[in-house]
Amino acid sequence: MPHEQTTSHRSTVTHEELYPRLRALLTSPLTMREILLGLKVGAAERLAVQRGIRDLTRDGRIVSIRGGRFGLADEMNLVTGVVQGHPDRFGFLIIDDPNEADVYLGPRNFEEAMHGDKVVVRLEKTRSDGRREGNVIRILERANDTLTGTFRPFRGGGFVTPFDRKIVHDVFVDAADAAGAKDGDAVVVKMLDYPGKATRAVGSIDRVLGKADDPTVEIEIVIAKHRLRNKFPTAAVAQAKACRPPAEADLKGRQDFRSRPIVTIDGETAKDFDDAVEVTRTKDGGYELGVHIADVSHYVTEDSALDKEAALRATSVYFPGSVIPMLPFELSNDLCSLNPKVDRLTMSCVMTFDAEGNQIGYKLSESVIRSFERMTYTDVAAVIDRTNPDTLKRYAALVERFDLMGELAALLRKQRFRAGAIDFDLPEPEIVLDVTGKPEDIVVAKRNVAHRLIEEFMLAANRSVALHFLRSRHPAIYRIHDEPDPLKIEAFKEFIDSFGYRFPAAKKIDAVTMQKVISDFVGRPEERLITTVLLRSMKQARYAVDNIGHFGLAFDHYTHFTSPIRRYPDLIVHRLIKDLLRKTRRAEHWAERLPNYAAHCSGAERVADDAEREVVKLRQTQYLAERVGETFDGVISGVTAFGFFVELLHAPVEGLVRLTSLTDDYYQYDQVGHSLVGRRRNRRFRLGDPVTILVEHVSIERRQVDFVIVGEGGTVAPRLAKEERPARKASLKAKNARSAKGRQERSSAKAAKKAANPTKKRRPR
């Protein structure tokens, strides 16, 4: 992750200086000698320039071709990016330039590349749908030095089938490298040889995790699969344990807020409190909002062992019932956590607003606080909404403060939505675990006025800090959100047209237009569906050094400042603020490091999101595995050519109704209408339709749930009487067990066939 420069010893030739010179020179591919002569490189610079050319080749901007020549990638119809595989053996190239559309890779066009690899692709044709198609011609960087999967023995060794279905290559393991793995074990395999056009992938087993279907091993599988760092190095732990509570010397030069009635507001089970707030009335009838954030940078010093580990992790990863923290618990749950009644070092952003909620000023400072009370969302909401007399009595001294908080938050929220902020307030599943760690229930996580209050205050502080960076013209890291892809917006327009909704006429799609669409569906049965589909059409937010604003929030400037215990970019932002407050001149230092930090943290965030989603999906399938044969009400949440997805109303869990299970008619996929339509009876299954389903089959290993439709009138699968359900449930479980055994036997046979014909190319499914 450290910033690299193309230097020889102390040479100052950087990529950004070298690349423009090469662009001007390489009107045709040239040899290294011709390039050095053309650039008039002296002896002192030669090694640095050669190294720079090789680095640019690894980046993919310069391409090495036959005859030892180098050329410009974009002049040879070449693009670079990351392969995104698909279980059906095709894939896409996600181009490095976020403004470029993805490139389709057919099954035969990336046989040597694996999901996640950085590659060079030659653009070969444009398909009828406008999508470009390409062929991988060079692999620049392998993404996977290890893989996790299931071991299946075979004579002379065995095969590891990756858990990540986007990786379609099985890995052969010689018997000498099997490390005692047995059939069905979950393993971590170290890659020795990567797949080629006529060769298979080969590896050695690095670690045996245990049986793949063992509930105690499943989280370990997810951690290994996503290569999450769940153990702190000895040096980082030692540094954390050596930290001490703030002493008088640590308070020197800090603004003292210890006498103020500042509180933390978090969930009932939270243990790391990194933000505390207070609101007071100003003399002119406005509001003063103080947002005080744990000063992690005081303890995690730059380039220390703790800092290097935190930078690698970049974020905490939250699973139901557990967390993989970015920082050791000595800091995250103790010294940095703003626990009540103790002194804590903070970074403060104190903002002033007029009576209408317009911000009129802010001040940043290093500070010290003593949290007055550890509040929960439930209790704060009970005070503001006056729903619990006992809670009102208990926090009588703070009632006026919470009322002011509620007033200000409502004004700030109104201001945001007037500017066009998009409210993606989708319900999140909350997994309730029993004492053994198994899912006991799945409910929709409820948000109340206190959740929205904290959200508004954190947004205001983050926005103020971003404004401070812009005014200072100092290198900084921003949280940005690009405008949506016009093609995806056109597809969204077609989608809502099927509901009889006409998209607002506008030359340019802005956040105000998006918010109007969502608000027009509020209270309608399709509200959640419309919001979900719109969210999928948006680009992902990311970190960057160039501020382009945040489309979804309708902010011209935004950063992350409020969660340094669990997000590394926030820790960086704290260091930047300290440099500005202390007038420390380190602009060159930050200009060099920040681009790499932004890219790394954005990538780490995606990995954490994927891992969190996978564990939630695991718990959801475990929950339904105990309910095979039971019926539930749900709503159609997605329609495809092979069936439709249904999300249950009782619990936010999704499963698939396969097209082959619809036996009352022949159904055709209506892509524009997002529905399946019966040819004879014209029965229609459309997005948003309510349905009743029966849980037919659950595969925990594949995180897959199969439903069948039941219901009155035009019944596809008959509704079972209560007395029939236990027998049906037992029958389905027996059938599922036989299916699992059959899949295992087919997998072993497939591995044997592949071993007998190791150079045979796979056909696309």
C-alpha positions in Angstrom: 0.0 0.0 0.0 2.9 2.5 0.4 3.1 5.1 -2.3 5.6 4.1 -5.0 7.8 6.4 -7.1 9.9 5.5 -10.2 13.1 6.5 -8.6 16.7 5.3 -8.7 18.0 5.9 -5.2 17.1 9.6 -4.8 15.9 10.3 -8.4 12.7 12.3 -8.6 11.2 10.8 -11.8 7.5 10.0 -10.9 4.9 8.1 -12.9 3.0 11.3 -13.5 6.0 13.0 -14.9 7.1 10.1 -17.1 3.8 9.1 -18.6 3.0 12.3 -20.5 6.5 12.2 -22.0 5.9 8.6 -23.1 2.5 9.5 -24.6 4.2 12.2 -26.8 7.0 9.8 -27.8 5.1 6.5 -28.5 3.4 7.4 -31.8 4.3 3.8 -32.5 5.7 0.9 -30.3 9.4 1.3 -29.5 12.1 -0.7 -27.9 13.5 0.3 -24.5 16.7 1.6 -26.2 14.6 3.7 -28.6 12.6 5.1 -25.7 15.7 6.1 -23.7 17.2 7.8 -26.8 13.9 9.5 -27.6 13.5 10.8 -24.1 17.2 11.9 -24.1 17.7 10.2 -20.8 21.0 10.7 -19.1 23.0 8.1 -17.3 21.8 9.3 -13.9 18.2 9.0 -14.9 18.3 5.8 -16.9 17.7 3.2 -14.2 14.8 5.3 -12.8 13.1 5.6 -16.2 13.5 1.9 -17.0 11.9 1.1 -13.7 9.2 3.6 -14.3 8.4 2.1 -17.7 8.1 -1.4 -16.1 5.9 0.0 -13.4 3.6 1.6 -16.0 3.5 -1.7 -17.8 2.3 -3.4 -14.6 -0.3 -0.6 -14.3 -1.4 -1.4 -17.8 -1.0 2.1 -19.2 2.0 0.9 -21.2 1.9 -2.6 -22.9 4.9 -4.8 -23.7 4.4 -6.5 -27.1 6.5 -8.8 -29.3 10.0 -7.8 -30.2 10.6 -6.2 -26.8 8.6 -3.1 -27.8 6.4 -0.9 -25.7 3.2 0.9 -26.8 0.3 2.9 -25.4 -2.5 0.6 -24.3 -5.3 2.9 -25.4 -3.8 3.4 -28.8 -3.8 -0.4 -29.4 -7.5 -0.8 -28.4 -6.5 -2.2 -25.0 -8.0 -1.5 -21.6 -7.0 -2.5 -18.1 -9.2 -3.4 -15.2 -10.2 -6.1 -12.8 -12.0 -9.4 -13.8 -15.4 -10.0 -12.2 -16.2 -13.7 -12.7 -19.6 -15.3 -12.9 -20.5 -18.9 -11.9 -21.6 -19.6 -15.5 -18.0 -19.1 -16.6 -18.3 -15.8 -18.3 -17.2 -12.5 -16.8 -16.8 -8.8 -17.0 -13.9 -6.4 -17.0 -14.4 -3.6 -14.5 -12.3 -0.9 -16.1 -10.0 1.2 -13.9 -11.6 4.4 -15.2 -15.0 4.6 -13.3 -16.5 6.5 -16.2 -15.9 3.6 -18.6 -18.6 0.9 -19.1 -17.8 -2.7 -18.2 -16.5 -5.1 -20.9 -18.1 -8.5 -21.4 -15.7 -11.5 -21.4 -17.0 -14.7 -23.0 -16.2 -18.1 -21.5 -13.2 -18.7 -23.8 -11.9 -15.2 -23.4 -10.5 -15.4 -19.9 -9.6 -19.1 -19.3 -6.3 -18.1 -17.7 -7.7 -15.2 -15.6 -9.5 -15.7 -12.3 -12.0 -13.5 -10.5 -10.3 -10.4 -9.1 -7.2 -10.5 -11.3 -6.0 -7.3 -12.8 -5.7 -7.8 -16.6 -5.2 -6.2 -20.0 -8.1 -6.8 -22.4 -8.2 -6.3 -26.1 -11.6 -4.8 -27.2 -12.8 -7.0 -30.1 -16.4 -6.1 -30.9 -19.5 -4.3 -29.8 -22.6 -6.5 -29.2 -26.1 -5.7 -30.4 -27.0 -4.4 -26.9 -24.2 -1.8 -27.1 -21.9 -3.7 -24.6 -18.3 -4.1 -25.7 -16.8 -7.6 -25.7 -13.1 -8.3 -25.2 -10.4 -10.9 -24.7 -7.9 -11.1 -21.9 -4.4 -10.9 -23.4 -2.3 -10.4 -20.3 -2.5 -10.8 -16.6 -0.9 -7.9 -14.7 -1.6 -9.0 -11.1 -3.1 -12.1 -9.5 -5.7 -11.4 -6.9 -5.6 -14.8 -5.2 -2.5 -16.2 -3.7 -4.7 -18.4 -1.5 -8.3 -19.7 -1.9 -10.8 -21.3 0.4 -12.9 -24.2 -0.7 -14.0 -27.8 -0.1 -11.5 -30.6 -0.5 -12.5 -33.7 -2.5 -9.9 -36.5 -2.6 -8.9 -38.3 -5.8 -6.1 -40.8 -6.5 -2.8 -39.0 -6.3 -4.2 -36.1 -4.3 -7.5 -34.3 -4.7 -9.2 -31.1 -5.8 -10.3 -28.0 -4.0 -13.6 -26.4 -5.2 -13.6 -22.7 -4.2 -16.4 -21.5 -2.1 -16.5 -18.3 -4.1 -18.6 -19.4 -7.1 -17.1 -16.5 -9.2 -13.9 -18.5 -9.2 -14.7 -21.3 -11.7 -11.3 -23.1 -11.5 -10.9 -26.1 -9.3 -7.4 -26.4 -7.8 -5.5 -29.7 -8.0 -3.6 -30.7 -4.8 -0.9 -33.4 -4.9 -1.2 -36.0 -2.1 2.1 -34.8 -0.6 0.6 -31.3 -0.3 -2.8 -32.3 1.1 -1.8 -31.7 4.8 -4.1 -34.5 6.0 -7.3 -33.0 4.5 -10.3 -35.3 4.3 -13.2 -35.5 2.1 -15.6 -32.5 2.7 -13.0 -30.5 4.7 -13.0 -26.7 4.3 -9.4 -25.8 3.5 -7.2 -22.8 2.6 -5.1 -23.7 -0.4 -2.0 -21.8 -1.4 -1.7 -21.3 -5.1 1.4 -22.9 -6.7 0.5 -22.6 -10.4 -2.3 -20.6 -12.0 -4.6 -22.0 -14.8 -3.4 -21.7 -18.4 -5.0 -22.5 -21.7 -3.8 -26.1 -21.4 -2.9 -26.5 -17.8 -4.8 -26.7 -14.5 -4.5 -24.7 -11.4 -2.3 -26.4 -8.8 -1.9 -25.6 -5.1 -0.9 -26.9 -1.6 -3.2 -27.0 1.4 -2.0 -24.3 3.9 -4.7 -24.9 6.5 -7.5 -27.2 7.3 -10.5 -25.3 8.8 -12.7 -28.3 9.6 -15.8 -29.8 8.0 -17.4 -27.3 5.6 -20.9 -28.0 7.0 -19.9 -27.6 10.7 -21.6 -24.5 12.1 -18.6 -23.7 14.2 -16.4 -23.5 11.1 -18.7 -21.5 8.9 -17.6 -18.0 10.1 -13.9 -19.1 9.9 -14.6 -20.0 6.2 -16.0 -16.5 5.5 -13.0 -14.9 7.2 -10.5 -17.1 5.3 -12.4 -16.7 2.0 -12.4 -12.9 2.2 -8.9 -12.9 3.7 -9.9 -10.8 6.7 -7.3 -10.1 9.3 -8.7 -11.4 12.6 -5.5 -11.7 14.6 -3.4 -8.7 15.6 0.4 -8.8 15.3 2.2 -9.1 18.6 3.8 -5.6 18.2 0.3 -4.0 17.6 -1.1 -5.7 20.7 1.9 -4.7 22.8 1.5 -1.0 21.7 -2.2 -1.1 22.5 -1.6 -2.5 26.0 1.0 0.1 26.7 -1.5 3.0 26.1 -2.7 4.8 29.2 -5.7 7.0 30.1 -5.2 10.7 29.5 -3.0 12.4 32.0 -2.8 16.2 32.7 0.1 16.6 30.2 -2.2 15.2 27.4 -4.8 17.9 28.1 -2.4 20.8 27.4 -3.7 23.0 24.6 -7.1 21.2 24.3 -10.5 22.8 24.7 -12.1 21.6 27.9 -15.7 20.4 27.5 -15.8 18.3 30.6 -18.4 20.4 32.4 -20.9 20.2 29.5 -23.8 17.7 29.5 -22.5 15.7 26.5 -23.9 12.3 25.9 -23.3 9.2 23.7 -26.3 7.7 21.9 -25.9 4.2 20.6 -27.6 0.8 20.4 -28.2 -1.3 23.5 -25.4 -3.8 22.6 -22.8 -1.3 21.4 -19.4 -1.3 23.2 -17.4 1.2 21.2 -18.6 4.7 21.5 -16.8 7.0 19.1 -19.2 10.0 19.0 -20.9 12.1 21.6 -23.2 15.1 21.1 -24.8 18.1 22.7 -27.2 20.8 21.5 -27.8 24.2 23.2 -30.0 27.2 22.4 -28.0 30.3 21.2 -28.9 33.8 22.3 -30.5 34.7 18.9 -32.8 31.6 19.0 -30.6 29.4 17.0 -28.7 26.2 17.9 -25.2 25.2 18.8 -24.4 21.6 18.0 -21.3 20.0 19.4 -20.1 16.7 17.8 -17.2 15.2 19.8 -15.3 12.3 18.2 -12.8 9.9 19.9 -9.2 11.1 19.3 -7.8 7.8 18.1 -4.9 9.5 16.4 -3.5 10.4 19.9 -2.9 6.7 20.5 -2.5 5.3 17.0 0.5 7.3 15.8 1.4 7.4 12.2 3.5 4.5 10.8 3.5 2.7 14.2 2.7 -1.1 14.4 -0.9 -0.3 15.4 -1.2 2.2 12.5 0.1 -0.2 9.9 -2.3 -2.9 11.0 -5.2 -0.5 11.1 -4.4 0.7 7.6 -4.3 -2.9 6.3 -7.7 -3.6 7.9 -9.1 -0.2 6.9 -12.4 -1.0 8.6 -14.1 -3.0 11.3 -16.2 -5.9 10.0 -19.5 -6.5 11.7 -21.2 -10.0 11.8 -24.4 -10.9 13.7 -23.2 -11.3 17.3 -19.5 -10.5 16.7 -17.1 -8.1 15.2 -13.6 -8.1 13.7 -12.3 -4.7 14.9 -10.0 -2.4 13.2 -8.3 -1.7 16.5 -7.5 -4.0 19.5 -10.2 -4.0 22.1 -7.9 -2.2 24.6 -8.5 0.9 22.4 -11.8 0.3 20.7 -13.8 -0.7 23.8 -11.8 1.2 26.4 -9.3 4.1 26.0 -10.8 5.5 22.8 -14.4 4.6 23.6 -16.2 7.6 25.0 -17.4 5.8 28.1 -19.5 7.7 30.7 -18.1 9.6 33.7 -14.4 9.3 32.6 -12.1 11.8 30.8 -11.6 11.1 27.1 -9.5 12.9 24.4 -11.6 14.0 21.5 -11.7 16.0 18.2 -14.6 18.4 18.3 -16.6 20.1 15.6 -18.9 22.8 17.1 -21.4 24.2 14.6 -23.9 27.0 14.9 -27.3 27.2 13.1 -30.0 29.8 12.8 -33.6 29.2 13.9 -34.4 27.7 10.5 -31.5 25.2 10.6 -29.2 27.1 8.2 -25.5 26.6 9.2 -23.8 29.9 9.9 -20.4 28.7 11.3 -18.2 25.9 12.7 -15.1 25.5 14.8 -12.7 22.5 14.9 -10.5 21.8 17.9 -8.6 19.2 19.9 -10.6 18.7 23.1 -11.3 16.7 26.2 -14.8 15.6 27.3 -16.4 13.6 30.1 -19.6 11.9 28.8 -22.5 12.7 31.1 -24.6 9.7 30.2 -24.5 6.6 28.0 -27.8 6.8 26.2 -29.5 4.3 23.9 -31.6 5.0 20.8 -34.6 3.5 22.5 -34.4 5.8 25.6 -33.7 9.0 23.6 -36.7 8.2 21.3 -38.9 7.6 24.4 -37.9 11.0 25.8 -38.5 12.9 22.6 -41.7 11.1 21.8 -42.9 11.1 25.4 -43.8 7.4 25.2 -42.3 6.2 28.6 -42.9 8.1 31.8 -40.3 6.2 33.7 -37.6 7.1 31.1 -38.7 10.7 31.2 -38.3 10.7 35.0 -35.0 9.0 34.9 -33.5 11.5 32.4 -35.4 14.6 33.6 -32.2 16.7 33.7 -31.6 16.0 30.0 -35.2 16.2 28.6 -34.8 19.8 27.4 -31.5 19.0 25.7 -33.1 16.0 23.9 -36.0 18.2 22.8 -33.5 20.7 21.3 -31.7 17.8 19.6 -35.0 16.6 18.1 -35.9 20.2 16.8 -32.5 20.7 15.2 -32.4 17.3 13.6 -35.8 17.8 12.1 -34.7 21.1 10.6 -31.4 19.6 9.2 -33.3 16.7 7.7 -35.8 19.1 6.1 -32.9 21.1 4.6 -31.2 18.0 3.2 -34.3 16.8 1.4 -35.1 20.2 0.1 -31.7 20.1 -1.6 -32.6 16.7 -3.1 -31.0 14.1 -0.7 -32.1 10.6 -1.6 -33.6 8.7 1.3 -32.5 5.1 1.0 -34.0 4.1 4.3 -34.3 0.4 3.5 -35.1 -2.0 6.3 -32.1 -4.0 7.4 -32.3 -7.6 8.7 -31.4 -8.0 12.4 -30.4 -11.6 13.2 -31.4 -12.7 16.7 -29.0 -15.5 17.9 -29.7 -18.0 20.6 -27.1 -19.0 23.3 -25.5 -21.5 20.9 -25.0 -18.8 18.2 -27.7 -20.2 15.9 -30.3 -17.8 14.4 -33.4 -17.8 16.6 -35.3 -15.1 14.7 -34.8 -12.6 12.0 -36.6 -9.3 12.3 -36.5 -5.9 10.6 -34.1 -3.5 12.4 -36.3 -0.6 13.5 -35.1 3.0 13.1 -36.6 5.7 15.4 -36.2 9.4 15.8 -32.9 9.0 17.8 -31.3 7.1 14.9 -32.2 9.9 12.5 -31.0 12.5 15.0 -27.5 11.0 15.2 -27.4 10.5 11.5 -28.1 14.2 10.8 -25.6 15.4 13.4 -22.8 13.2 11.9 -23.6 14.3 8.4 -23.4 17.9 9.5 -20.0 17.4 11.1 -18.6 15.4 8.2 -19.8 18.2 5.8 -18.2 20.9 7.9 -14.8 19.1 8.0 -14.9 18.7 4.2 -15.6 22.4 3.8 -12.6 23.2 6.1 -10.4 21.1 3.8 -11.6 22.9 0.7 -11.1 26.3 2.3 -7.6 25.4 3.4 -6.7 24.1 -0.1 -4.8 21.3 1.7 -4.6 17.8 0.3 -7.4 15.7 1.8 -9.5 12.6 1.5 -13.2 13.0 0.6 -16.2 10.6 0.5 -17.6 11.0 -3.0 -20.6 9.6 -4.9 -20.7 9.8 -8.7 -23.8 10.5 -10.7 -25.6 7.4 -11.9 -24.9 5.7 -15.2 -27.4 7.1 -17.8 -27.9 3.6 -19.2 -29.0 2.3 -15.8 -31.3 5.3 -15.3 -32.9 4.6 -18.7 -33.5 1.0 -17.5 -35.0 2.3 -14.3 -37.3 4.6 -16.3 -38.6 1.5 -18.2 -39.0 -0.4 -15.0 -41.2 2.2 -13.2 -43.1 2.7 -16.5 -44.5 -0.8 -15.9 -46.2 0.7 -12.8 -47.8 3.4 -14.8 -45.4 6.0 -13.5 -44.0 8.7 -15.8 -40.5 9.8 -15.0 -40.2 13.6 -14.4 -39.0 15.4 -17.5 -35.5 16.7 -16.9 -32.5 17.3 -19.1 -30.2 16.0 -16.4 -31.0 13.5 -13.8 -30.2 15.0 -10.4 -30.8 14.0 -6.8 -33.9 16.2 -6.6 -35.5 14.2 -9.4 -34.6 10.9 -7.8 -36.0 12.0 -4.5 -39.3 13.0 -6.2 -39.6 9.5 -7.7 -39.2 7.9 -4.2 -41.5 10.3 -2.5 -44.2 9.6 -5.1 -44.2 6.0 -4.1 -44.3 6.5 -0.3 -47.1 4.5 1.2 -47.7 2.4 -1.9 -47.1 -1.4 -1.9 -44.3 -0.9 -4.4 -42.4 1.6 -2.2 -39.7 -0.7 -1.0 -39.3 -2.3 -4.4 -38.9 1.0 -6.2 -36.3 2.2 -3.7 -34.3 -1.1 -4.0 -34.2 -1.0 -7.8 -33.2 2.6 -7.8 -30.4 1.9 -5.3 -29.1 -0.8 -7.6 -29.0 1.6 -10.5 -26.7 4.0 -8.5 -22.9 3.9 -8.3 -21.2 3.0 -5.1 -19.8 5.8 -2.9 -16.0 5.7 -2.5 -13.0 7.6 -1.1 -11.0 10.0 -3.3 -8.6 12.9 -3.1 -10.6 14.9 -5.8 -13.8 16.3 -4.4 -16.7 15.8 -6.9 -19.5 15.9 -4.2 -21.9 13.3 -3.0 -24.8 12.7 -5.4 -26.9 10.6 -3.0 -26.7 13.1 -0.2 -26.9 16.1 -2.5 -23.8 17.6 -0.9 -21.2 19.6 -2.8 -18.5 18.4 -0.3 -18.4 15.5 2.2 -15.9 13.4 4.1 -15.8 10.8 6.9 -14.7 12.2 10.3 -17.0 10.7 12.9 -15.9 7.0 13.2 -12.2 6.7 13.6 -12.5 3.6 15.9 -13.9 1.6 13.0 -12.9 3.4 9.8 -9.3 4.2 8.8 -10.2 7.2 6.5 -11.7 8.9 9.5 -8.4 8.4 11.4 -6.6 10.0 8.4 -9.0 12.9 8.5 -8.2 13.5 12.2 -4.5 13.7 11.3 -5.2 16.2 8.5 -7.2 18.4 10.9 -4.4 18.3 13.5 -1.9 19.3 10.9 -4.1 22.3 9.9 -4.8 23.3 13.5 -1.1 23.1 14.5 0.0 24.7 11.2 2.2 21.7 10.4 3.3 21.9 6.8 3.0 18.4 5.3 1.2 19.0 2.1 3.7 17.0 0.0 3.6 14.1 2.5 -0.2 13.9 2.2 -0.3 14.5 -1.6 1.9 11.4 -2.0 0.1 9.1 0.4 -3.6 10.0 0.1 -4.4 8.5 -3.4 -3.2 5.1 -2.3 -5.1 5.3 1.0 -8.3 6.3 -0.8 -8.0 3.4 -3.3 -7.1 0.8 -0.6 -9.8 1.9 1.9 -12.5 1.9 -0.9 -11.5 -1.7 -1.8 -11.4 -2.9 1.8 -14.8 -1.4 2.4 -16.2 -3.5 -0.5 -14.5 -6.7 0.9 -16.0 -6.0 4.3 -19.5 -5.4 2.8 -19.3 -8.7 0.9 -18.2 -10.6 4.0 -21.0 -9.1 6.1 -23.6 -9.9 3.5 -22.4 -13.4 3.2 -22.7 -14.0 6.9 -26.2 -12.5 7.0 -27.1 -14.8 4.1 -25.6 -17.7 6.0 -27.7 -17.0 9.0 -30.8 -16.5 6.9 -30.3 -19.9 5.2 -29.7 -21.5 8.6 -32.9 -20.0 9.9 -34.9 -21.4 7.0 -33.2 -24.8 7.0 -35.1 -25.4 10.2 -38.4 -24.4 8.6 -38.4 -26.6 5.5 -42.0 -27.5 4.7 -43.5 -24.4 6.4 -45.5 -21.7 4.5 -44.9 -17.9 4.7 -46.4 -14.8 3.1 -44.0 -12.8 1.0 -43.6 -10.3 -1.9 -41.9 -10.9 -5.3 -38.6 -9.0 -5.0 -36.9 -9.9 -8.3 -37.9 -11.6 -11.6 -35.5 -13.4 -14.0 -35.8 -15.7 -17.0 -35.3 -18.7 -14.7 -37.9 -17.8 -12.0 -38.5 -15.1 -9.4 -37.3 -14.2 -5.9 -39.6 -13.8 -3.0 -38.8 -11.9 0.2 -40.8 -13.0 3.2 -42.9 -10.6 5.2 -42.4 -12.3 8.5 -38.6 -12.1 8.2 -36.4 -10.2 5.6 -35.2 -13.5 4.0 -35.2 -14.1 0.2 -35.5 -17.3 -1.7 -36.1 -18.4 -5.4 -39.2 -19.8 -7.0 -37.8 -21.7 -9.9 -39.5 -21.5 -13.3 -39.5 -25.3 -13.4 -41.7 -25.4 -10.2 -44.5 -23.5 -12.0 -46.4 -26.5 -13.5 -49.8 -25.0 -14.2 -48.7 -23.3 -17.4 -45.8 -22.4 -19.7 -44.4 -19.1 -18.5 -42.5 -16.6 -20.5 -40.2 -13.8 -19.2 -41.4 -10.3 -19.8 -38.2 -8.2 -19.3 -39.8 -4.8 -19.7 -42.7 -5.7 -17.4 -40.4 -7.4 -14.9 -42.8 -10.4 -14.8 -43.4 -14.0 -15.8 -46.6 -14.5 -17.8 -48.4 -17.8 -18.5 -49.1 -18.4 -22.2 -52.6 -20.0 -21.8 -54.1 -18.6 -18.6 -52.2 -15.3 -18.7 -51.4 -15.6 -15.0 -48.7 -13.1 -14.2 -46.0 -13.0 -11.5 -44.8 -9.4 -11.3 -42.3 -7.5 -9.1 -44.1 -6.4 -5.9 -46.9 -9.0 -6.1 -47.9 -10.6 -2.8 -47.5 -14.4 -2.8 -47.6 -17.3 -0.4 -44.7 -19.8 -0.6 -43.6 -23.0 0.9 -39.9 -23.6 1.9 -39.0 -26.6 -0.3 -35.2 -26.8 -0.1 -32.3 -25.0 1.6 -28.6 -25.4 0.8 -26.6 -23.8 3.6 -23.3 -24.5 1.7 -24.5 -22.6 -1.4 -26.5 -20.1 0.6 -29.5 -21.0 -1.5 -33.2 -21.2 -0.7 -35.8 -22.7 -3.0 -39.5 -21.8 -2.5 -42.6 -23.2 -4.3 -45.8 -21.2 -4.7 -49.0 -22.1 -2.8 -52.3 -20.3 -2.7 -56.0 -20.3 -3.5 -57.3 -20.1 -7.1 -54.9 -21.1 -9.8 -52.9 -23.0 -7.2 -49.5 -24.1 -8.5 -48.6 -26.1 -5.4 -51.4 -27.1 -3.1 -51.6 -25.5 0.4 -51.1 -28.1 3.0 -53.5 -28.6 5.9 -51.8 -28.2 9.3 -51.9 -31.9 10.1 -50.1 -32.6 6.7 -47.2 -30.2 7.2 -45.0 -32.3 9.6 -45.0 -35.2 7.1 -44.3 -32.9 4.2 -41.5 -31.3 6.1 -39.9 -34.6 7.0 -40.2 -35.8 3.4 -38.6 -32.6 2.1 -35.7 -32.9 4.6 -35.1 -36.5 3.5 -35.2 -35.4 -0.2 -32.7 -32.6 0.5 -30.3 -35.0 2.3 -30.5 -37.4 -0.8 -29.9 -34.4 -3.1 -26.8 -33.3 -1.1 -25.4 -36.9 -1.2 -26.0 -37.0 -5.0 -24.2 -33.6 -5.5 -21.3 -34.8 -3.5 -21.0 -38.0 -5.7 -21.3 -36.0 -8.9 -18.7 -33.6 -7.7 -16.3 -36.5 -7.0 -17.0 -38.0 -10.4 -16.4 -34.6 -12.0 -13.1 -34.3 -10.3 -12.1 -37.8 -11.4 -13.0 -37.0 -15.0 -11.1 -33.8 -14.9 -8.0 -35.5 -13.5 -8.1 -38.0 -16.3 -8.3 -35.2 -18.9 -6.4 -32.3 -17.3 -5.8 -30.3 -20.5 -9.3 -30.5 -21.8 -11.0 -27.1 -22.0 -14.2 -26.5 -20.2 -17.3 -25.9 -22.1 -19.5 -23.0 -21.1 -22.6 -24.1 -19.2 
